Amino acid sequence: MARPAARIELNTATDEAIDGRHLRAIAFNSVRMQYVQELIARLGVAPTGRSALVIGSVRGDLARDLATLGLRVTAADPSPVATGRARNRDRYPGREVRYETADADDLNRLGGPFDLVYCADTLEITDDLDRVIGAAASVLAPGGVLFYDTVTRTPLGRIVYLGLFQKLPSTRIMPPGRYAAARLRRPEEVIEALRAHGLTSEDVRGFKPNNPVDLIKAVLARRSGRISDDGVAPLVNFVLEKPGARPVVTYLGCARRA
C-alpha cells in the first residue's frame, strides 16, 4: 500500500506535518552561530550584556543560542503558533530570551534599540525588501550590527528553492508560492538596500551543505517519517564558503550602522 503524501504545513501546531521553516532553522543554526561569533570577534563587539533581536525566529533555536553568548535576546516571529512552540521548546526559561509575535515590518513595539539584529527566514520571502530592511534598521542602535541570511538568484538557487524545495514531490518542504524568483536577491541588491538605510556592509559569505547528497538524504528521511525535525541537523553539516567566493545558493551577510 502506498504511503500517504507528507503534509506540508508552515508553522504547524503538530510534529506530523513537514514544516520547511523549522527544517531550515534547525539545519542552518550551527553555521549561523559560527558566522555571528566570527564577525562580532572581527568587529570587536563584546556580546555580554548587549541586546539582540531575531526577526523570523521560528521556534527560537537561534535566539536561545545567541543568549548563551551573554546577549539579552528578543525572538520575534510573525506566526503566533511558532512563537508558542518556541516558548515550549525553551528548556532553560531563566535564560534571557523573550518571545514575541511581530511582523518583520512592525518591530518598533518590541522596544530597542538593539545592539544586534538578525534577519532569518525573512529577506527571501518579502516582496518589499526596502521596507523590511528599513524596519530592521529603525530598531538598530548606533554602532549596532545587522546579520542576515538569504538565497541568491542564480540558476542553482532557482533549482534548489523553486524546484527541489517547492515543486518536486519527493523533496518538497514548502507550499507553492513561498519562494519566487523575484524574491531571490543577489548580494549587491541587498547591500544597496542596506546602504539606503544607513548601513555599511562589512561582509558577505556563501554557505552550503558540506555534502549536498546528505541534505537530500535528510529531506527524504524526514519526508518518509524515518527521522524527526530535530534529527535533520546531525545529518546535514552546513559550512561557510571561503571569503570572497561568489555565493551559489545561500549566503550570510553583516552590516553595521555608523
C-alpha positions as CSV (number, residue, x, y, z in Angstrom):
1,M,0.0,0.0,0.0
2,A,1.4,3.4,-1.0
3,R,2.5,5.7,1.8
4,P,0.3,8.8,2.0
5,A,1.9,12.0,0.9
6,A,3.5,14.0,3.7
7,R,1.5,17.1,4.6
8,I,3.3,20.4,4.1
9,E,2.3,23.0,6.6
10,L,4.2,26.1,7.7
11,N,4.1,26.9,11.4
12,T,2.4,23.6,12.1
13,A,1.0,23.0,15.5
14,T,1.9,19.3,15.3
15,D,5.0,17.3,14.6
16,E,3.4,15.2,11.9
17,A,3.4,17.8,9.1
18,I,6.5,18.9,7.3
19,D,7.4,22.5,8.3
20,G,10.0,23.8,6.0
21,R,10.6,26.9,8.1
22,H,11.6,24.8,11.0
23,L,13.7,22.4,9.0
24,R,15.7,25.3,7.6
25,A,16.1,26.9,11.0
26,I,17.4,23.6,12.5
27,A,19.8,22.9,9.6
28,F,21.2,26.5,9.4
29,N,21.5,27.1,13.1
30,S,25.1,25.9,13.6
31,V,26.5,27.9,10.6
32,R,24.6,31.0,11.6
33,M,26.1,30.9,15.1
34,Q,29.6,30.3,13.6
35,Y,29.2,33.3,11.4
36,V,27.9,35.6,14.2
37,Q,30.7,34.7,16.5
38,E,33.3,35.1,13.8
39,L,32.0,38.6,12.8
40,I,31.5,40.0,16.2
41,A,35.0,39.0,17.1
42,R,36.3,40.7,14.0
43,L,34.3,43.8,14.7
44,G,35.3,43.9,18.3
45,V,31.8,43.6,19.6
46,A,31.6,42.2,23.2
47,P,28.2,40.4,23.4
48,T,27.8,40.2,27.2
49,G,25.0,42.4,28.4
50,R,24.0,43.7,25.0
51,S,20.6,43.3,23.4
52,A,19.7,41.3,20.3
53,L,16.6,40.8,18.2
54,V,16.0,37.8,15.9
55,I,13.5,38.5,13.2
56,G,11.8,35.4,11.8
57,S,12.9,33.3,14.8
58,V,10.6,30.4,14.0
59,R,10.8,28.1,17.1
60,G,13.6,30.0,18.8
61,D,16.8,27.9,18.2
62,L,19.0,30.8,17.1
63,A,17.6,33.1,19.7
64,R,18.4,30.7,22.5
65,D,21.9,30.0,21.2
66,L,22.6,33.8,21.0
67,A,21.6,34.1,24.6
68,T,24.4,31.7,25.6
69,L,26.8,34.4,24.4
70,G,25.5,36.7,27.1
71,L,23.1,38.6,24.9
72,R,19.6,39.6,26.1
73,V,17.5,38.3,23.2
74,T,14.1,39.1,21.8
75,A,12.8,36.4,19.4
76,A,10.1,37.8,17.1
77,D,8.1,35.7,14.6
78,P,5.0,36.6,12.5
79,S,3.3,33.3,13.5
80,P,1.7,33.1,16.9
81,V,1.9,29.3,16.6
82,A,5.7,29.4,16.0
83,T,6.0,31.8,19.0
84,G,4.1,29.4,21.2
85,R,6.2,26.5,20.2
86,A,9.4,28.5,20.7
87,R,8.3,29.1,24.4
88,N,7.5,25.4,24.8
89,R,10.9,24.4,23.4
90,D,12.8,26.6,25.8
91,R,14.3,24.2,28.4
92,Y,16.1,26.9,30.2
93,P,13.4,29.6,30.9
94,G,15.8,31.5,33.1
95,R,17.9,32.4,30.1
96,E,17.3,36.0,28.8
97,V,15.1,35.3,25.8
98,R,11.6,36.7,25.4
99,Y,9.3,35.5,22.6
100,E,7.0,37.9,20.8
101,T,4.7,37.7,17.7
102,A,5.5,40.5,15.3
103,D,5.8,41.0,11.5
104,A,9.2,41.9,10.0
105,D,8.0,45.4,9.1
106,D,6.4,46.1,12.5
107,L,9.2,46.0,15.0
108,N,9.1,49.3,16.9
109,R,6.7,48.0,19.5
110,L,9.3,45.4,20.6
111,G,11.4,48.0,22.3
112,G,15.0,48.6,21.5
113,P,17.2,49.9,20.1
114,F,19.0,46.6,19.8
115,D,22.8,46.2,19.5
116,L,22.5,43.1,17.3
117,V,19.6,42.3,14.8
118,Y,19.4,39.0,12.9
119,C,17.1,38.7,9.9
120,A,16.3,35.0,9.4
121,D,13.7,33.4,7.1
122,T,12.8,36.9,6.0
123,L,14.6,38.5,3.1
124,E,13.9,35.7,0.6
125,I,10.1,35.8,1.2
126,T,9.3,39.5,1.1
127,D,8.2,41.4,-1.9
128,D,9.3,44.7,-0.3
129,L,13.0,44.3,0.6
130,D,13.4,48.1,1.2
131,R,10.5,48.2,3.8
132,V,11.8,45.1,5.7
133,I,15.4,46.4,5.9
134,G,14.1,49.8,6.8
135,A,12.2,48.3,9.7
136,A,15.2,46.4,10.9
137,A,17.5,49.4,10.6
138,S,15.0,51.5,12.6
139,V,15.5,49.4,15.7
140,L,19.3,49.0,15.4
141,A,21.3,51.0,17.8
142,P,24.1,53.4,16.7
143,G,27.1,51.2,16.1
144,G,24.8,48.1,16.0
145,V,25.3,45.1,13.8
146,L,22.7,43.6,11.4
147,F,23.1,40.0,10.4
148,Y,21.1,38.2,7.7
149,D,21.0,35.1,5.6
150,T,19.1,34.6,2.4
151,V,19.0,33.0,-1.1
152,T,20.7,34.4,-4.2
153,R,19.2,34.4,-7.7
154,T,21.4,32.0,-9.6
155,P,20.4,29.0,-11.8
156,L,21.3,26.7,-8.9
157,G,19.4,28.8,-6.4
158,R,16.3,28.6,-8.5
159,I,16.7,24.8,-8.9
160,V,17.0,24.2,-5.2
161,Y,14.5,26.7,-3.8
162,L,11.9,26.9,-6.6
163,G,12.3,23.3,-7.7
164,L,13.6,20.9,-5.1
165,F,12.1,22.5,-2.0
166,Q,8.9,23.8,-3.5
167,K,7.8,21.7,-6.5
168,L,9.4,18.3,-6.7
169,P,7.0,15.9,-4.9
170,S,9.7,13.8,-3.2
171,T,11.8,16.7,-1.8
172,R,9.1,19.4,-1.3
173,I,9.2,21.0,2.1
174,M,7.4,24.3,1.3
175,P,4.0,25.2,0.0
176,P,3.6,26.7,-3.5
177,G,4.4,30.4,-3.7
178,R,6.6,30.5,-0.6
179,Y,9.5,31.4,-2.8
180,A,9.6,33.3,-6.1
181,A,12.4,34.2,-8.5
182,A,12.0,37.9,-7.8
183,R,12.5,37.4,-4.1
184,L,15.8,35.6,-4.5
185,R,18.2,38.5,-4.5
186,R,21.9,38.8,-5.3
187,P,24.3,40.2,-2.6
188,E,24.7,43.5,-4.4
189,E,20.9,44.1,-4.3
190,V,20.8,43.5,-0.5
191,I,23.9,45.7,0.1
192,E,22.3,48.5,-1.9
193,A,19.1,48.3,0.2
194,L,21.2,48.3,3.4
195,R,23.1,51.4,2.2
196,A,19.9,53.2,1.6
197,H,19.1,52.9,5.3
198,G,22.5,54.0,6.6
199,L,24.1,50.5,7.0
200,T,27.5,49.7,5.7
201,S,28.1,46.1,4.5
202,E,31.0,44.5,6.4
203,D,30.9,41.0,4.9
204,V,29.1,38.6,2.6
205,R,29.8,34.9,2.8
206,G,28.2,31.9,1.0
207,F,27.4,28.8,2.9
208,K,26.4,25.3,1.7
209,P,26.0,21.7,2.8
210,N,29.3,20.1,3.2
211,N,27.9,17.2,1.2
212,P,24.7,18.0,-0.9
213,V,23.8,14.4,-1.0
214,D,23.5,14.4,2.8
215,L,21.0,17.2,2.5
216,I,18.8,15.3,0.1
217,K,19.0,12.2,2.2
218,A,17.9,14.2,5.3
219,V,15.0,15.7,3.5
220,L,13.9,12.3,2.2
221,A,14.3,10.7,5.6
222,R,12.1,13.5,7.2
223,R,9.5,13.2,4.4
224,S,9.2,9.5,5.0
225,G,9.0,9.9,8.8
226,R,12.2,8.0,9.5
227,I,13.5,10.9,11.5
228,S,12.0,13.8,13.4
229,D,12.7,17.5,12.7
230,D,15.4,17.5,15.3
231,G,17.0,14.6,13.5
232,V,17.9,16.7,10.5
233,A,20.8,18.7,12.0
234,P,23.0,15.7,12.7
235,L,22.7,14.6,9.1
236,V,23.4,17.9,7.4
237,N,26.6,19.9,8.0
238,F,26.4,23.4,6.5
239,V,29.8,25.1,6.1
240,L,31.0,28.6,5.3
241,E,32.5,29.2,1.9
242,K,35.8,31.0,1.5
243,P,35.7,34.8,1.9
244,G,35.4,36.5,-1.5
245,A,33.8,33.5,-3.2
246,R,30.6,34.3,-5.1
247,P,27.6,32.7,-3.3
248,V,26.0,30.0,-5.3
249,V,22.7,29.3,-3.4
250,T,22.6,30.7,0.2
251,Y,24.7,33.4,1.8
252,L,25.1,35.2,5.1
253,G,25.9,38.9,5.5
254,C,26.7,41.5,8.1
255,A,26.3,45.3,8.0
256,R,26.8,48.0,10.6
257,R,25.3,51.3,11.5
258,A,27.8,54.1,11.6
